[in-house]
Each structure stands twice: as structure tokens, then as C-alpha cells.
């Protein structure tokens, strides 16, 4: 594709294009699918990709159910237009979870990050109590539970990044609650024998949101870029969702843990300067690069699924063209530069 899509529907169609690996996986995975937290940034892409992959695999009879509170009704309409069944549910309410149909395959994307500093108690409810209710209700399913690379301590920028065997850390309420989520799913997996995979993701990006959009828009507006976190990983959101679906075939009890991100360690300063050259603007910086950052070693996921299908160069091209064209942005900064653990 020489130019990026423009409308939200076109962007979602691009993001949700199923890979060959996803199509093959859903051919082998029996039963229906549920995406919990489908109203979030990645939930829609995951559910629509599932629906498209099942159709291409000749499994149009399999049901994909997207579950969310649907605070944005347009999200529900969009999902339905792609053929995803939707159910409105507050996952923090036990009676509402109890009414959900059980499915063989569950992707859990619900959770809270931003706003944690101002309402930590709500974050703990969403990131630990909800997983306990979900894990109990879907104890006979396969579960891929989304987590984050923020559970690791900072890794040296001159190393490979944190591996799955790295002991977790507790930097701030958000990371602590995410470790709590992992512990809950681990406990329930061991208790019920539920095949589970804990999916530790670092920075999924698309045209309207993500670390590349954050940096490109700052350069475009002449705003300073904080170099405190001088290195990062990222992965195209479509590839991240594809890997999540394929992970349903790699669940285990006790759970398996898997890092998912791109294969490249990206220098923020060099990335901003490259955006500046393309946008005809001078990148402005503040602060100095620390010797550590949240970096993950995703070599195991690459061994399982191969390298991402969308390269960093392609992502940069699409983001630049989208920003230059005045394309719609979600207006939700990632705060990737934050080192305090407060979000």
C-alpha cells in the first residue's frame, strides 16, 4: 500500500487484515471466541481480525463475541458492521459476568492504565478483581490474558531487553496491579487447570495512536521531546493482535509467559530526527538519555510466529503521511517517556 488509509473504517480494515498464521490457527482451534475489553484500542482490531480469519478459513459458523461496557455506542455499531456479535457487560459486576456465554477461546484485553495515579483503587479493581471473576467464569476455556512490559524492571539499553524469565518489579501502582493481574490468572490456571498465556506487550502502534504518533506530532508542532527514556520497542498493532490470536495455541497450565514487541531497539533521538527530516522541522529535545528503559527481548515470540509483517520503516512512512495529511488522531498520549510508573 503506497499511501495509508484515511478513514477510521479504512484504518481498521488495514489493522485487522489476518495473517496466514492467524488463518491457520483458527482452522485448528475448535469452538467459538470471546474478546473481553473489545471496546479498547486493540479489542476492535482483535475481534475483527478473528472474524475475517474465520471466514477465510471456512469457519463462518464460528461466533466471535465482543464484550465491553460500550461507553462509545459507535464502537458497538462498527463491530457489528464487521460481523462481530456484541454484548454489553460491566466485567466488574459478578452477576453480569455470570450471564455471559462461555466460549472455548478467550482473549482478555480489559484493564486500566491511564488515570491510575488519580484513582488507584479503580485500577486495582479493573486489573485484579475483574481477572478473578473472568478466570472463574471461563475456567474451562483457553485464555490469552494481556499484560505489559511494565511489569519488568528497567533493562540496560545496551542489552537485549528483559526476557520472560526476568523477575518482575513493582514500579508504581499500575505495574503493581498488572503483576496482580498476572498472579490472579496464574492462581486460577493452577487451581482449575485452565490453559493460559500471559501476553506481555510493549507498545502497539497504529496511525492514530502510539509512540510513533507521539513523537511525530511533537516534532510537527515543535514541542520538546523528553529523552529520559531514550530507547523503546514497538510493534504494528495488526501484528500484535495476530500474535495474540495465535497464542491461543500456546496456552498452558501453569501459564506460559510471552514477550511481544518488535525486533528492533529504537533510539528516540534518531527517530525524532528522522521525523524532522521528513516533516521539514527541527526536532527539539529536553533531558538526557538514561542508561536503562522498559525494553523487552521478544526473541521467543519471533521464534514462534516469525518476524512482524510490517516493518518499522513502513510504520514510520504511514505515520508521517497520516500526520502530514491531518488525519484523525485518538488524542491519547502513551507517556512512553514516564519513568516514575505513574500514569
Secondary structure, 3 states (H helix, E strand, C coil): CCCCCCCHHHHHHHHCCCCHHHHHHHHHCCCCEEEECCCCCCHHHHHHHHHHHHHHCCCCCCCEEEEECCCCHHHHHHHHHCCCEEEECCCCCHHHHHCCCCCCEEEECCCCCCCCCCCHHHHHHHHHHHHHHHHHHCCCCEEEEEEEHHHECCEECCCCCECCCCCECCCHHHHHHHHHHHHHHHHHHHHHCCCEEEEEECCEECCCCCHHHHHHHHHHHCCCEECCCCEECCEEHHHHHHHHHHHHHHCECCCEEEEECCCCCEEHHHHHHHHHHHHCCCCCEECCCCCEECCECCHHHHHHHCCCCCCHHHHHHHHHHHHHCCCCCCCCCCCCCCCCCCC
